[in-house]
Amino acid sequence: QVQLAESGGGSVQAGSSLRLSCAASGHTFRNSVVGWFRQAPGKEREFVASISKFGGIVFYAETVQGRFVISRDDAKNTLYLQMNNLDPDDTAVYYCAARPVTAAQVSNRENEYDQWGHGTQVTVSS
């Protein structure tokens, strides 16, 4: 199993950038497909981005395509989410998540991830 801890959230103005980090402990991080999800107030958690083992394949929600960049540094056991041109609609708690090591594909399905961090708050004001 892998334990996940997000950081880097904060309160920013629209149009700003933030970089979220997700530090992973445990030996399975580099063998896991990982991703980011978010949950806005009063809404269900939704997919943001996913990245394959070794980082060769990335997959984004349409709402963040072109503005957010997911990446991973397996040497540091860390997942990143660079968020640019932030909009108030991006306000949410952001979670990183990992799929089981047997999973090979990136995925936007929440129920296909079995390890979750506790989340970090991102607030974007207009």
N, C-alpha and C positions, 0 to 999 in steps of 0.2 A: 504494500500500500504506500501511498504518498500523502503526506500532509502538506496543506497549502495555506499560505498566508499572504493576503493582498496588502499593498501599501501604495501611496502616491495620490490618493484622492484629495479633494479640496474644493474650495469655492472659487470660481473664476467668472470672468465676464465672457459674454458671447464673443466668439471669434478667437478666443484664446486656445492654448494647447496645454495638455497634461500628459504625463506618461505614468501609467500604472505598472506596478511590478507585482509579481506573484512568486514568492520564494517557496521552493519545494524542498521538503526533507524526505529522506527515504531513497532507496536505490532504484526505484522504478520510474523516476521522472523521464529520463531520456528514452525510455521504452514506451512512453504513453503519448497518445494523441491528447492534446490539451486545448482548452478554449476559454473564452470569456462570455459571460451572460450578464444581464442587468435586469434590475427590477425597479420600475418607477413607482411612486406612491399611488396606491389604488389600482395598480395593474399587475398582471401576471409577469413572471420572470420570462425574459426573451433572449434569444440567441444574439450574440454580437459577432464573434469570430472564432475560428478554429484553425489549428495548425497541426500538420502531421508530424510523426516521428522524423527527426532530422531536419524538419522545417521546409521540406521541398514543396509542400502543397498547403495553400492557405485558402480559406473560405470565409466570406463576409456576408453579413446581413445587408440587404439592399440599402437600408437606412444609414449605414456607415461606410459603405463602399466608396473609396476615393478620399475619405477623410481619416479613417483609422487604419493603423498598421499593426498587425500582430507579428511578434517575433519571439524567438526563444534562444537562450544561451545555455546549452546543456552542460558546459563546463562549470557554469555558476548555478546550475539547477534553478534557473529563473525564466519565467514567462513575462513578456511585456505587452503592453497595449499603448501605442502612441496615438493620442487622440488630438486631431487638429481641427481648426475651425469649429469649435464646439458651439452647440446650439442649446437653448433652454430645454428642448425636447430630449437632450442627452442626460438630463438630470436623473440620477438613479443610484442605487447601490450596485456596484459592479463586483461580480464574483468570478473567480477563476475555478476551473473544474478540469478533472482528468478522467479519461476513459480507462477501462480495464486494459492491462498490457496486451491482452489477446486481441484487442480491437485495432484494426489497421487503417480505418478510414476516418477522415474528418467528418464531423457531424454537427448538425444544428438541432438535434433532438436532445432535450434536457434529460430525458430518462435513459440516455445512453452513456451518461457520465455518472460515475459512482463515487468520486471523491470531490469534495467542495471546500473552498475556503469560507471564511466568515463574512467577507465582503468589505468594500471600502466605498465611502460615500463620495459622489461627485455631484456638485451643485453648480449649475450654470445660470447666471442671471443676465437679463437683457439690458 
